[in-house]
Amino acid sequence: MRVQVPLEKAYRLINHGPATLVTSKADGRANVMAAAWVSPLDSALVSAVISNDSLTREFIERSGEFALSLPTVGLVDAVYRSGSLSGRDGDKFAAAGLATFPASKVAAPLIEGCVGWLECRLRDESRAREKYDLLIADVVAAWADATVYRDGQWRFEGQPDKRTLHHVSKGVFLASGEVVEASTD
């Protein structure tokens, strides 16, 4: 079951550095790519490094929006395929075996089987885009899987297949680990 995450807490979905699936849609066609360089900048503000020669970037530039889905250990092969293929060569959703569902505020689809979703609208930060391939966007809606996101925190205990992924390189990923809490005394 998905639960809405208040926008002022949206950063909590990605502040632990997970790999993401970035979806975009323009002119009736959607695309997906894997991205490791996605970060919160503020409570409802994100950045993503997306190469200017990618189809995803082209679609984002045309539509002014995109979505981020947080894949799980169970989707590791699909994430790798999404990052290894080009959308210019065919339907990456089909090639990676990814199913989608509609977002609530953007045209880009969300990915089924993920544990978090952020719907984003691109800010007009053309200098950062041109110089660093850095896209900056406002989060306009955020969602999380209620079975692993409770009380505003990730809780993966007892659900190892729902842990998020962290890209290392060349098809190697780490999975989110156990929660370790500091003493608050």
C-alpha positions in Angstrom: 0.0 0.0 0.0 1.3 3.5 -0.9 1.1 6.3 1.5 1.6 10.0 0.7 4.7 11.6 2.2 4.3 15.2 3.2 6.4 17.4 0.8 8.4 18.8 3.7 9.6 15.2 4.5 10.1 14.1 0.8 13.9 14.4 1.2 13.8 11.4 3.6 12.9 9.1 0.7 16.3 9.7 -1.0 18.7 11.0 1.7 20.2 7.6 2.2 21.5 7.6 -1.3 19.6 4.9 -3.2 19.9 4.2 -6.9 16.8 5.5 -8.7 14.9 4.8 -11.8 14.2 8.1 -13.6 11.1 8.1 -15.8 10.2 10.8 -18.4 7.6 11.2 -21.0 7.3 13.5 -24.0 5.1 13.4 -27.1 3.3 10.3 -25.9 6.4 8.2 -25.4 8.0 7.3 -22.1 11.5 6.3 -21.1 13.3 5.0 -18.1 17.0 5.1 -17.0 18.9 4.1 -13.9 20.6 6.9 -12.0 22.8 6.9 -8.9 23.5 10.6 -8.8 20.2 11.8 -7.4 20.2 13.8 -4.1 17.9 15.9 -2.0 18.8 19.6 -1.9 16.1 20.6 0.5 12.9 19.2 1.9 11.1 19.1 -1.5 13.9 19.9 -3.9 16.1 17.3 -5.7 19.1 17.3 -8.0 19.9 14.6 -10.6 22.9 14.3 -13.0 21.5 13.2 -16.3 23.7 13.4 -19.5 22.5 15.8 -22.1 22.8 13.2 -24.8 20.4 10.8 -23.2 16.8 10.2 -24.3 15.6 10.7 -20.7 17.2 14.2 -20.7 15.7 15.1 -24.0 12.2 14.1 -22.7 12.7 16.0 -19.4 13.8 19.1 -21.3 10.7 18.9 -23.5 8.2 18.1 -20.8 9.7 20.0 -17.9 9.1 17.1 -15.5 10.2 13.6 -14.5 9.6 11.0 -11.8 11.9 9.1 -9.5 11.1 5.5 -8.4 13.2 3.8 -5.7 13.8 0.2 -6.8 14.3 -2.7 -4.4 16.7 -5.7 -4.3 14.1 -7.6 -6.2 14.5 -5.3 -9.1 18.3 -5.3 -9.3 18.4 -7.0 -12.8 15.8 -4.5 -14.2 17.8 -1.6 -12.7 21.0 -2.8 -14.4 19.3 -3.3 -17.7 17.7 0.2 -17.5 21.1 1.6 -17.1 22.7 -0.4 -19.8 20.3 0.0 -22.7 19.4 3.1 -24.7 15.8 4.2 -25.1 16.7 5.2 -28.6 17.0 1.5 -29.5 13.5 0.4 -28.2 11.2 0.1 -25.3 13.4 -0.1 -22.2 10.4 -0.8 -19.9 9.7 -4.0 -21.9 13.4 -4.9 -22.2 13.9 -4.5 -18.4 10.5 -6.2 -17.5 9.3 -3.0 -15.7 5.6 -2.3 -15.2 4.3 1.2 -14.6 1.3 3.1 -13.2 0.3 6.7 -13.6 1.7 9.4 -11.4 -0.6 11.9 -9.8 0.8 15.2 -10.9 3.3 14.5 -13.8 3.0 12.7 -17.1 6.0 10.5 -16.4 5.0 7.0 -15.2 5.9 5.5 -11.8 7.5 2.0 -11.6 5.7 -0.8 -9.9 7.6 -2.9 -7.3 9.5 0.1 -6.0 9.2 1.4 -2.4 9.3 5.2 -3.0 8.2 7.6 -5.7 8.8 11.3 -6.2 7.1 13.4 -8.9 9.2 16.3 -10.0 9.0 19.5 -12.0 12.1 20.9 -13.5 13.4 24.3 -12.3 14.8 26.8 -14.8 18.4 26.4 -13.8 19.9 26.3 -17.3 23.4 27.1 -16.3 23.7 24.1 -14.0 22.1 21.9 -16.7 24.5 23.1 -19.4 27.7 23.1 -17.4 27.3 20.1 -15.2 24.3 18.1 -16.6 22.7 18.9 -13.2 18.9 19.1 -13.2 17.2 20.7 -10.2 13.6 20.0 -9.6 10.8 20.7 -7.2 9.1 17.6 -5.7 5.4 18.0 -6.3 4.2 14.7 -4.9 5.9 12.0 -2.9 4.8 8.4 -2.0 6.3 5.5 -0.1 5.4 1.8 0.5 3.8 1.8 3.9 5.3 -1.7 4.7 8.8 -0.3 4.9 8.3 3.4 5.4 6.7 4.1 8.8 6.7 7.2 11.0 8.7 9.1 8.5 11.6 6.6 8.4 12.7 3.6 6.4 12.3 0.3 8.3 13.4 -2.6 6.1 13.7 -5.1 9.0 12.1 -8.5 8.1 11.6 -7.5 4.4 15.0 -8.1 2.8 13.6 -8.1 -0.7 12.2 -4.5 -0.2 15.6 -3.0 0.7 16.7 -0.2 -1.6 19.8 -0.5 -3.9 23.0 1.5 -3.9 25.1 1.4 -7.1 28.8 0.7 -6.8 29.8 0.0 -10.4 29.6 -2.4 -13.3 26.4 -4.2 -12.1 27.5 -4.3 -8.5 25.1 -2.9 -5.9 24.8 -2.8 -2.1 21.5 -3.2 -0.3 20.3 -0.9 2.4 21.3 -2.4 5.7 20.1 -2.6 9.3 19.0 0.5 11.2 21.4 1.7 13.8 20.1 4.3 16.2 22.2 6.7 18.2 21.5 7.4 21.9 19.3 10.5 22.2 20.1 11.0 25.8 
